[in-house]
Amino acid sequence: MPRLLRPRGRFINSRRPRARSGLAALILATAALFPGAAVFAHPALLPEKCGSTSTSLATREEIEATSVILIGTVAGVGDTQARITPQVYLKGPVSASDVVIQAPPLGCAGVPLQQGERVLLMLPNSGGQLLWPMLDSPGGSYRLVDGHAVNLDPRVTETVDGAPTESEVVEHIRSVTGQYAVPATSASEGASLDWVKVVAPVTVACLLVFGIGLWLMKIWHRIDPS
């Protein structure tokens, strides 16, 4: 009987496509059962839940309603919070420690922050915690680049040269808050004299004692003119 010969050609493994299709099906099934697994830590931008964009400077009411306004460098960005190393406080208590801001809730996303960039942020307060500014937060937030303040809202089409200058935004805020405080970088720098709480009261007390002394001397000369 003649021997059957196998046709020459490349041997194709029919199991590999099935394995790949099975893996793809498994991934799709997992995504369907656990939809949260496909969501990134930072909430995605939902335009329908965001207010309108604005390129105008903050109003007096918006500045007064904000708890902390600062200029600083983004020291770290995590899943639930970010850290800002402050350089200047335009409003709020002054501290050299990093400022921790909590990630915003789901909905309109927070302004995009990148580690190492210099920013000007208007931070709202909720329950004693400073919050990550939202895209539609009153007053706006800025990335400070080459002396200009560029709006952090990615929906705003704005070039660096077309953005307002950093000094313009700072002076506008200072005209309302009257504050420009640089945190102390050392204990000796922070231990400077407080003119309002120390120098002025001591000066008044010294003048009062000097006046009383003159008055007593005048009385004594009346008693004993010699």
C-alpha positions as CSV (number, residue, x, y, z in Angstrom):
1,M,0.0,0.0,0.0
2,P,1.4,3.4,-0.9
3,R,2.5,5.6,2.1
4,L,0.4,8.7,2.6
5,L,2.5,11.9,2.6
6,R,1.6,15.0,4.6
7,P,1.4,18.1,2.5
8,R,4.4,20.3,2.9
9,G,3.8,23.7,4.6
10,R,4.0,25.6,7.9
11,F,2.2,24.1,10.8
12,I,-0.4,26.5,12.3
13,N,-1.4,26.2,15.9
14,S,-5.1,26.6,16.0
15,R,-5.1,27.0,19.8
16,R,-3.3,30.4,19.9
17,P,-6.1,32.5,18.4
18,R,-8.6,30.8,20.7
19,A,-6.4,31.6,23.7
20,R,-6.1,35.3,22.6
21,S,-9.9,35.5,22.0
22,G,-10.5,33.9,25.4
23,L,-8.2,36.4,27.1
24,A,-10.0,39.3,25.4
25,A,-13.3,37.9,26.5
26,L,-12.1,37.6,30.1
27,I,-11.0,41.3,30.1
28,L,-14.3,42.5,28.7
29,A,-16.2,40.4,31.2
30,T,-14.1,41.8,34.1
31,A,-14.7,45.3,32.9
32,A,-18.5,44.6,32.7
33,L,-18.6,43.1,36.2
34,F,-16.3,45.7,37.8
35,P,-16.9,49.0,36.0
36,G,-14.9,50.9,38.7
37,A,-11.7,49.1,37.6
38,A,-11.7,51.1,34.4
39,V,-11.9,54.5,36.2
40,F,-8.7,56.4,36.8
41,A,-7.9,57.8,40.2
42,H,-8.5,61.4,39.1
43,P,-12.1,62.0,37.9
44,A,-12.4,62.5,34.2
45,L,-13.6,65.9,32.9
46,L,-17.4,65.9,32.5
47,P,-18.2,69.0,30.5
48,E,-22.0,68.7,31.3
49,K,-21.2,69.0,35.0
50,C,-18.8,71.9,34.7
51,G,-19.8,75.5,34.7
52,S,-18.8,78.0,32.1
53,T,-15.2,79.0,31.5
54,S,-13.9,82.4,32.4
55,T,-10.7,84.3,31.6
56,S,-11.5,87.4,33.7
57,L,-9.8,88.1,37.0
58,A,-11.5,87.1,40.3
59,T,-14.1,89.5,41.6
60,R,-13.9,91.0,45.1
61,E,-16.6,88.6,46.3
62,E,-14.8,85.6,44.9
63,I,-11.5,86.6,46.6
64,E,-13.2,87.2,49.9
65,A,-15.0,83.8,49.8
66,T,-11.7,82.0,49.3
67,S,-10.0,80.6,52.4
68,V,-6.4,80.5,51.1
69,I,-4.7,82.1,48.1
70,L,-1.0,81.2,47.6
71,I,1.8,81.0,45.1
72,G,3.9,77.8,45.3
73,T,5.5,74.8,43.6
74,V,3.7,71.5,43.1
75,A,5.7,69.1,45.3
76,G,3.7,66.0,44.6
77,V,0.5,64.8,43.0
78,G,-1.2,61.6,44.2
79,D,-4.4,59.8,43.7
80,T,-6.4,61.5,46.5
81,Q,-4.3,64.6,47.3
82,A,-1.5,67.0,46.2
83,R,1.2,68.9,48.1
84,I,2.1,72.5,47.4
85,T,5.3,74.1,48.7
86,P,4.3,77.7,49.4
87,Q,6.4,80.6,48.3
88,V,3.9,83.5,49.0
89,Y,0.6,83.8,50.7
90,L,-1.8,86.3,49.3
91,K,-4.5,85.3,51.8
92,G,-4.8,83.0,54.8
93,P,-2.5,81.9,57.6
94,V,1.2,81.7,56.7
95,S,3.2,78.5,57.2
96,A,6.4,77.2,55.6
97,S,5.1,73.6,55.7
98,D,3.7,72.0,52.5
99,V,0.0,72.7,51.9
100,V,-2.0,69.5,51.4
101,I,-5.1,69.8,49.2
102,Q,-7.7,67.0,48.9
103,A,-8.8,65.7,45.5
104,P,-12.2,67.0,44.3
105,P,-15.3,64.7,44.3
106,L,-16.6,63.1,41.1
107,G,-18.1,65.5,38.6
108,C,-16.4,68.4,37.1
109,A,-12.7,67.6,37.5
110,G,-10.0,69.5,39.4
111,V,-7.5,71.7,37.6
112,P,-4.6,69.7,36.2
113,L,-1.5,69.9,38.3
114,Q,2.0,68.6,37.4
115,Q,4.9,68.1,39.8
116,G,7.5,70.8,39.7
117,E,5.3,73.5,38.1
118,R,4.8,76.9,39.8
119,V,1.1,77.8,40.3
120,L,-1.2,80.4,41.9
121,L,-4.2,78.7,43.5
122,M,-7.3,79.9,45.2
123,L,-8.2,77.1,47.6
124,P,-11.6,76.6,49.1
125,N,-12.1,75.1,52.6
126,S,-14.5,72.4,53.6
127,G,-14.6,70.9,57.0
128,G,-11.2,72.2,57.9
129,Q,-9.6,70.7,54.7
130,L,-8.3,72.7,51.8
131,L,-9.8,71.4,48.5
132,W,-8.3,70.9,45.1
133,P,-9.6,73.8,42.9
134,M,-12.2,72.7,40.4
135,L,-12.1,73.8,36.8
136,D,-15.1,76.0,37.3
137,S,-14.1,77.2,40.8
138,P,-14.7,81.0,41.3
139,G,-11.6,83.1,40.6
140,G,-9.7,80.6,38.6
141,S,-6.2,79.0,39.1
142,Y,-3.0,79.7,37.2
143,R,0.2,78.2,36.0
144,L,3.0,80.8,36.3
145,V,5.2,80.7,33.2
146,D,7.7,83.3,32.1
147,G,6.1,86.1,34.1
148,H,2.6,85.3,32.9
149,A,-0.4,83.6,34.6
150,V,-1.9,81.0,32.3
151,N,-5.3,79.7,33.2
152,L,-5.2,76.1,34.3
153,D,-8.6,75.3,32.8
154,P,-7.7,73.3,29.6
155,R,-11.0,74.4,28.1
156,V,-9.5,78.0,27.9
157,T,-7.5,78.5,24.7
158,E,-4.8,80.9,25.9
159,T,-1.2,81.4,24.9
160,V,1.5,82.4,27.4
161,D,2.0,85.8,25.7
162,G,-1.7,86.4,25.6
163,A,-2.2,85.6,29.3
164,P,-2.2,88.3,32.0
165,T,1.1,88.9,33.7
166,E,1.8,87.4,37.1
167,S,2.3,90.8,38.7
168,E,-1.1,91.9,37.3
169,V,-2.9,89.0,38.9
170,V,-1.0,89.3,42.2
171,E,-1.7,93.1,42.5
172,H,-5.3,92.5,41.7
173,I,-5.7,90.0,44.6
174,R,-3.6,92.1,47.0
175,S,-5.8,95.1,46.4
176,V,-8.5,93.1,48.1
177,T,-6.6,91.1,50.7
178,G,-3.8,93.6,51.5
179,Q,-1.5,90.6,52.1
180,Y,1.8,89.4,50.6
181,A,3.5,87.2,53.2
182,V,6.6,85.1,52.5
183,P,6.9,82.1,54.9
184,A,10.0,82.0,57.1
185,T,12.7,79.6,55.8
186,S,14.4,79.3,59.2
187,A,13.6,79.7,62.9
188,S,15.8,82.8,63.2
189,E,14.0,84.4,60.3
190,G,10.6,83.6,61.8
191,A,11.6,85.1,65.1
192,S,11.7,88.7,63.9
193,L,10.1,91.5,65.9
194,D,6.4,92.1,65.6
195,W,6.0,95.8,65.4
196,V,2.2,95.8,66.0
197,K,2.2,93.4,69.0
198,V,5.6,94.1,70.5
199,V,7.2,97.4,69.5
200,A,4.1,99.6,69.6
201,P,2.9,98.6,73.0
202,V,6.4,98.9,74.6
203,T,6.8,102.4,73.1
204,V,3.4,103.5,74.5
205,A,4.3,102.2,77.9
206,C,7.6,104.0,77.9
207,L,6.0,107.3,77.0
208,L,3.4,106.8,79.7
209,V,6.1,106.2,82.4
210,F,8.1,109.2,81.2
211,G,5.0,111.4,81.3
212,I,4.2,110.3,84.9
213,G,7.8,111.0,85.9
214,L,7.6,114.6,84.6
215,W,4.3,115.1,86.3
216,L,5.7,113.9,89.7
217,M,8.8,116.1,89.3
218,K,6.5,119.1,88.7
219,I,4.6,118.4,91.9
220,W,7.8,117.9,93.9
221,H,9.1,121.3,92.7
222,R,5.9,122.9,94.0
223,I,6.4,121.3,97.4
224,D,10.1,122.1,97.7
225,P,11.1,124.9,95.2
226,S,14.7,124.8,96.5
